[in-house]
Amino acid sequence: MNLRFVKRSLILLPILGMLMLLVSCSPASDSPASDSALTGDSVATGSEITNIVWQWERVTERASGETTTVPNPENYTLTFLDDGTFSGKADCNQISGTYSQESGFQLTLGPTTLAFCGEASLDQQFIDLLNNVVAGGPDGMGGFALETAAGEKRMEFSNGDSA
């Protein structure tokens, strides 16, 4: 009987050891998110960006370091809703669509008016940039930022008030 117990122990011990190893190596499901709001791996919670009228203040081109200040930010806005949709203004045009914070930050423009807003308008630049967004989120200073691939262009928004 003693020999039988030893044989079973020799079989069960390696199995038990493997189970303990698997449990200790599995990733924690409640690990904290990255502090960087603009990495593709971090996800801003909806409450941090939703139901706020974000006003476009400036865009910076990474390669040249050139910053363009938007002369009338209240005419270039985005408002994100909890249901994954957004609406806003591109100068004299109304924009809307959907957004996702899965695997980065993506905007998909939907119905958009296409009126000519004048030669000085930044409406086309605003829409073009929105079509190329790959990252975004709170900037840590009360604002919101969106970036195109590799951070080539960074759009900065200020909190214009609640929607």
VENMOGI-V153754 format. One line per field, one symbol per residue. ss: DSSP state (H for helix, E for strand, L for the rest). psi: psi as a letter, one per 30 degrees, with the letter a starting at -180 (. if undefined). burial: I if it has 24 or more other C-alpha atoms within 12 Angstrom, else O. A space follows every 50 residues. Layout:
BEGIN
ss: ???
psi: ???
burial: ???
END
This chain:
BEGIN
ss: LHHHHHHHHHHHHHHHHHHHHHHHHLLLLLLLLLLLLLLLLLLLLHHHHE LEEEEEEEEEELLLLLEEELLLHHHEEEEELLLLEEEEEELLEEEEEEEE LLLLLEEEEEEELLLLLLLLLLHHHHHHHHHLEEEEEELLLLLEEEEEHH HLEEEEEEEEEEL
psi: eeeeeeeeefeeeeeeeeeeeeeffkkkfhkklkfkfglfflkklefffl hkjkkjelkkkeefgkkkkkfieffjlkjklfgglllakicgkkllallk gkhbjkkjkbkklhljglefkgeeeeeeeefgkfllakgfgfakkkklkg gekkkkkljfll.
burial: OOOOOOOOOOOOOOOOOOOOOOOOOOOOOOOOOOOOIIIIOOIIOIOIII IIIIIIIIIIOOOOOOOOOIOOIOIIIIIIIOOIIIIIIIIIIIIIIIII IOOIIIIIIOOOOOOOOOOOOIIIOIIOIIIIIIIIIIIOOOIIIIIIIO IOIIIIIIIIOOO
END
